[in-house]
Amino acid sequence: MAKEVTIKKGFVNVGAGQVHYRIAGSGPPIILLHDSPRSSVLHIPLLKEFADRFTVIAIDTPGYGNSTPLNLGRTLEIPDFGTALADTIAAFGVERCPVYGYHTSSKIALAFAAKHPERVSVAIMNGLSLPSGGAEPSFIDSYMKPFTITDSGSYLAEEWTRILDFQRWFPWFAKTKETRLPHLGKDLAGLHEYSMDLFMAGPHFSDAYAAAMRYVALPVVSLLKAPTIIMAQQDDVLHAYLNALPNPLPDGVRKESLGVGHEVLRGRLREIFLQYADFKSAANFIPPDPLKQPGKKGTITSGYVNFPHGQVLVRRAADTNGRPLVLLSDLPGSTRQDSDLILALAQERPVYAIDLPGCGESSPLANPSPQLYADVIARTIESLDLKQADVIAEGLSTPLAVCFAASHPGHVRALLLDAVANTDIDQRTEMRINYVADLRPSREGLHLHRAFHMLRDQEIQWPWYDESNGAIRKITPRIGGERLHTRLVDTLKQHAYYGDAIQAALDVDVAALLPAVSAKTVVCTADNDVRYGAAEKTAKQLKNATLLARPQNVAERAAAFLSALN
């Protein structure tokens, strides 16, 4: 039986942003780059394959997956991504290692190897396209039709259809019998995985993709000084470009035509990695922990805390010293939806925003329960060495925050409950039945629209599925496309588990636990918003509570929260 491989995720601080990666194994590091518009999830099979001898690091190209996009104030080109790769490898603390690029990223590997030959023990380029003069601008414009987020959600149908057509035609926009691909494409799980990569990249999906099409690679090949292998499998649409390579090739550069099949590719890559990896000086590679590094002012740094069940993602904004704030965002989604609030709070206090298990990038729990969520929050705080914090909880995370404060009082100095969910057993039962929509992917893309309108309606009425007049939230709702897109992506990433924390929250009898909360507690109120209907009742059930009128403006809300918690 094959040994089970643990794949972990991480972030590394690079410049003004972060690069996200997946990592497995131990030993000398090797770097894997994905094609566009994918992410490091593409290389999970290779992470498992080579973890027995290597530390395998599959990175998300900037602008893709969970990596920060490059922002140079101009159109990005492949050398920009080559430079970003050099900075990323340096941020890992790696001086020299093998780099494997596939399709789009083979050009990133080429630019990196050409500029930094001393940093490359071997550059492997699988599927290097070499059209003379680069792709036609009209082709690029048609292929790279912009990903435009709309407030109405109309883009969901547009992009889902494009995802389907990517599997049917090449190029996808030329729908003829001549361009029809000879296979049926991905199954539903594969389509969902692909769609999440495309939706995570969003408007940045063409950054490296279009740059690769514009990049004229052939002259750069002739300049290579690093050991390089340019390969393609015989069933790859780019295999014919091996014949376009210069003859002779520079010293240390060779081309290889590989047979068909995953085993052929993996076997050859293993031979190359064994030959070129540094088994001496880099044998004990350990990546840096971004949560233990100083963050840049006005930015959010993400990292993971490791648990036996998996990992919990934490976002940190620490512009100042002082008593830390721990933020638990409303459910579903992740704390990414509260980036503006995190940064506003961080102007006076360090902020740590925790994605609960099963939310966003945090691993789900095998047997989720309210107490287990409370214990995870406590262990996360301990791992961050925060000792005692002020806790801000929003919406459906408030019952879990109450459970945490009641069972781990030593970790909580003060508690702020924004839109506290303190309901009776009948409403909780009704919400358990109706609140968590079935978001399993469908071939028609209906799950995208179901998720979009669930999240949108949550801002408009309470509970979101209630169509009665009494459910109307008489507020100005936050239903802009960008924010809804963030919540949509972070909900659908774990469509099978996103409801676990919600169901656990609905299991909590908040009223029964409130007398056990000893910390100072601030309960937010909001006139004409039915979601705040339990605020006054909740305050009366607490030992030490004050009411706070919640401003809707984010900057004013942050100031009010900070003042109330001091």
ChimeraX attribute file (.defattr): number of C-alpha atoms within 10 A of each C-alpha:
attribute: neighborCount
match mode: 1-to-1
recipient: residues
	/A:1	3
	/A:2	4
	/A:3	8
	/A:4	8
	/A:5	14
	/A:6	12
	/A:7	16
	/A:8	15
	/A:9	23
	/A:10	23
	/A:11	25
	/A:12	25
	/A:13	25
	/A:14	19
	/A:15	13
	/A:16	15
	/A:17	20
	/A:18	25
	/A:19	26
	/A:20	24
	/A:21	23
	/A:22	21
	/A:23	24
	/A:24	24
	/A:25	21
	/A:26	17
	/A:27	22
	/A:28	25
	/A:29	31
	/A:30	25
	/A:31	19
	/A:32	25
	/A:33	27
	/A:34	23
	/A:35	23
	/A:36	22
	/A:37	25
	/A:38	26
	/A:39	30
	/A:40	25
	/A:41	18
	/A:42	18
	/A:43	19
	/A:44	15
	/A:45	11
	/A:46	17
	/A:47	26
	/A:48	18
	/A:49	18
	/A:50	20
	/A:51	22
	/A:52	15
	/A:53	18
	/A:54	25
	/A:55	24
	/A:56	27
	/A:57	27
	/A:58	27
	/A:59	30
	/A:60	26
	/A:61	32
	/A:62	26
	/A:63	23
	/A:64	30
	/A:65	26
	/A:66	23
	/A:67	22
	/A:68	19
	/A:69	19
	/A:70	21
	/A:71	12
	/A:72	8
	/A:73	6
	/A:74	7
	/A:75	10
	/A:76	17
	/A:77	18
	/A:78	27
	/A:79	20
	/A:80	18
	/A:81	24
	/A:82	22
	/A:83	15
	/A:84	20
	/A:85	24
	/A:86	20
	/A:87	15
	/A:88	22
	/A:89	19
	/A:90	14
	/A:91	18
	/A:92	18
	/A:93	14
	/A:94	18
	/A:95	15
	/A:96	20
	/A:97	22
	/A:98	24
	/A:99	29
	/A:100	24
	/A:101	23
	/A:102	21
	/A:103	21
	/A:104	26
	/A:105	27
	/A:106	27
	/A:107	31
	/A:108	31
	/A:109	30
	/A:110	28
	/A:111	24
	/A:112	25
	/A:113	28
	/A:114	21
	/A:115	18
	/A:116	17
	/A:117	18
	/A:118	15
	/A:119	20
	/A:120	23
	/A:121	22
	/A:122	27
	/A:123	28
	/A:124	28
	/A:125	26
	/A:126	28
	/A:127	25
	/A:128	28
	/A:129	26
	/A:130	23
	/A:131	16
	/A:132	11
	/A:133	12
	/A:134	16
	/A:135	17
	/A:136	11
	/A:137	12
	/A:138	9
	/A:139	12
	/A:140	17
	/A:141	11
	/A:142	13
	/A:143	17
	/A:144	15
	/A:145	13
	/A:146	14
	/A:147	18
	/A:148	16
	/A:149	19
	/A:150	14
	/A:151	15
	/A:152	14
	/A:153	18
	/A:154	12
	/A:155	15
	/A:156	22
	/A:157	15
	/A:158	12
	/A:159	20
	/A:160	21
	/A:161	13
	/A:162	16
	/A:163	17
	/A:164	20
	/A:165	19
	/A:166	16
	/A:167	18
	/A:168	20
	/A:169	20
	/A:170	17
	/A:171	17
	/A:172	19
	/A:173	17
	/A:174	14
	/A:175	13
	/A:176	11
	/A:177	8
	/A:178	9
	/A:179	14
	/A:180	17
	/A:181	16
	/A:182	9
	/A:183	9
	/A:184	10
	/A:185	15
	/A:186	15
	/A:187	10
	/A:188	13
	/A:189	13
	/A:190	11
	/A:191	20
	/A:192	21
	/A:193	18
	/A:194	20
	/A:195	23
	/A:196	20
	/A:197	24
	/A:198	24
	/A:199	25
	/A:200	24
	/A:201	26
	/A:202	22
	/A:203	15
	/A:204	20
	/A:205	24
	/A:206	24
	/A:207	24
	/A:208	27
	/A:209	22
	/A:210	22
	/A:211	21
	/A:212	28
	/A:213	24
	/A:214	18
	/A:215	21
	/A:216	19
	/A:217	23
	/A:218	18
	/A:219	12
	/A:220	15
	/A:221	21
	/A:222	17
	/A:223	13
	/A:224	21
	/A:225	18
	/A:226	23
	/A:227	20
	/A:228	26
	/A:229	18
	/A:230	21
	/A:231	23
	/A:232	26
	/A:233	20
	/A:234	14
	/A:235	12
	/A:236	14
	/A:237	12
	/A:238	17
	/A:239	19
	/A:240	18
	/A:241	15
	/A:242	18
	/A:243	10
	/A:244	12
	/A:245	19
	/A:246	12
	/A:247	8
	/A:248	9
	/A:249	14
	/A:250	16
	/A:251	12
	/A:252	12
	/A:253	19
	/A:254	14
	/A:255	17
	/A:256	13
	/A:257	14
	/A:258	17
	/A:259	14
	/A:260	13
	/A:261	11
	/A:262	11
	/A:263	10
	/A:264	12
	/A:265	16
	/A:266	15
	/A:267	11
	/A:268	11
	/A:269	16
	/A:270	14
	/A:271	10
	/A:272	16
	/A:273	23
	/A:274	14
	/A:275	13
	/A:276	17
	/A:277	22
	/A:278	19
	/A:279	15
	/A:280	9
	/A:281	10
	/A:282	18
	/A:283	16
	/A:284	13
	/A:285	16
	/A:286	15
	/A:287	16
	/A:288	15
	/A:289	16
	/A:290	18
	/A:291	21
	/A:292	9
	/A:293	11
	/A:294	12
	/A:295	19
	/A:296	15
	/A:297	14
	/A:298	14
	/A:299	18
	/A:300	25
	/A:301	23
	/A:302	26
	/A:303	22
	/A:304	23
	/A:305	20
	/A:306	17
	/A:307	13
	/A:308	6
	/A:309	11
	/A:310	17
	/A:311	23
	/A:312	25
	/A:313	25
	/A:314	26
	/A:315	23
	/A:316	25
	/A:317	28
	/A:318	27
	/A:319	21
	/A:320	14
	/A:321	11
	/A:322	12
	/A:323	17
	/A:324	20
	/A:325	28
	/A:326	26
	/A:327	26
	/A:328	26
	/A:329	24
	/A:330	19
	/A:331	23
	/A:332	26
	/A:333	27
	/A:334	29
	/A:335	27
	/A:336	21
	/A:337	19
	/A:338	19
	/A:339	16
	/A:340	14
	/A:341	19
	/A:342	29
	/A:343	24
	/A:344	21
	/A:345	24
	/A:346	26
	/A:347	18
	/A:348	18
	/A:349	20
	/A:350	20
	/A:351	30
	/A:352	28
	/A:353	26
	/A:354	27
	/A:355	26
	/A:356	32
	/A:357	27
	/A:358	27
	/A:359	28
	/A:360	27
	/A:361	22
	/A:362	22
	/A:363	20
	/A:364	22
	/A:365	19
	/A:366	11
	/A:367	7
	/A:368	16
	/A:369	18
	/A:370	22
	/A:371	16
	/A:372	17
	/A:373	21
	/A:374	22
	/A:375	16
	/A:376	18
	/A:377	24
	/A:378	21
	/A:379	15
	/A:380	21
	/A:381	19
	/A:382	13
	/A:383	13
	/A:384	13
	/A:385	9
	/A:386	15
	/A:387	15
	/A:388	19
	/A:389	20
	/A:390	22
	/A:391	26
	/A:392	23
	/A:393	23
	/A:394	20
	/A:395	20
	/A:396	24
	/A:397	27
	/A:398	27
	/A:399	30
	/A:400	29
	/A:401	28
	/A:402	29
	/A:403	25
	/A:404	24
	/A:405	25
	/A:406	19
	/A:407	17
	/A:408	15
	/A:409	17
	/A:410	14
	/A:411	20
	/A:412	23
	/A:413	18
	/A:414	24
	/A:415	26
	/A:416	28
	/A:417	27
	/A:418	26
	/A:419	25
	/A:420	26
	/A:421	27
	/A:422	25
	/A:423	18
	/A:424	12
	/A:425	13
	/A:426	9
	/A:427	13
	/A:428	20
	/A:429	15
	/A:430	12
	/A:431	18
	/A:432	17
	/A:433	11
	/A:434	14
	/A:435	20
	/A:436	17
	/A:437	15
	/A:438	13
	/A:439	20
	/A:440	18
	/A:441	17
	/A:442	13
	/A:443	13
	/A:444	11
	/A:445	19
	/A:446	16
	/A:447	18
	/A:448	20
	/A:449	16
	/A:450	16
	/A:451	23
	/A:452	23
	/A:453	17
	/A:454	17
	/A:455	21
	/A:456	24
	/A:457	20
	/A:458	20
	/A:459	19
	/A:460	19
	/A:461	23
	/A:462	19
	/A:463	21
	/A:464	20
	/A:465	17
	/A:466	16
	/A:467	12
	/A:468	10
	/A:469	8
	/A:470	10
	/A:471	17
	/A:472	20
	/A:473	22
	/A:474	14
	/A:475	15
	/A:476	9
	/A:477	14
	/A:478	13
	/A:479	17
	/A:480	14
	/A:481	18
	/A:482	14
	/A:483	15
	/A:484	24
	/A:485	23
	/A:486	19
	/A:487	24
	/A:488	26
	/A:489	23
	/A:490	23
	/A:491	26
	/A:492	25
	/A:493	21
	/A:494	20
	/A:495	20
	/A:496	15
	/A:497	21
	/A:498	26
	/A:499	23
	/A:500	23
	/A:501	25
	/A:502	22
	/A:503	21
	/A:504	20
	/A:505	28
	/A:506	27
	/A:507	17
	/A:508	23
	/A:509	18
	/A:510	23
	/A:511	18
	/A:512	10
	/A:513	17
	/A:514	21
	/A:515	14
	/A:516	16
	/A:517	23
	/A:518	19
	/A:519	21
	/A:520	17
	/A:521	25
	/A:522	23
	/A:523	25
	/A:524	23
	/A:525	22
	/A:526	19
	/A:527	13
	/A:528	12
	/A:529	17
	/A:530	18
	/A:531	24
	/A:532	22
	/A:533	18
	/A:534	17
	/A:535	22
	/A:536	15
	/A:537	12
	/A:538	20
	/A:539	19
	/A:540	14
	/A:541	16
	/A:542	21
	/A:543	15
	/A:544	15
	/A:545	20
	/A:546	16
	/A:547	18
	/A:548	18
	/A:549	13
	/A:550	20
	/A:551	16
	/A:552	14
	/A:553	9
	/A:554	17
	/A:555	15
	/A:556	14
	/A:557	17
	/A:558	23
	/A:559	15
	/A:560	16
	/A:561	21
	/A:562	17
	/A:563	9
	/A:564	16
	/A:565	17
	/A:566	8
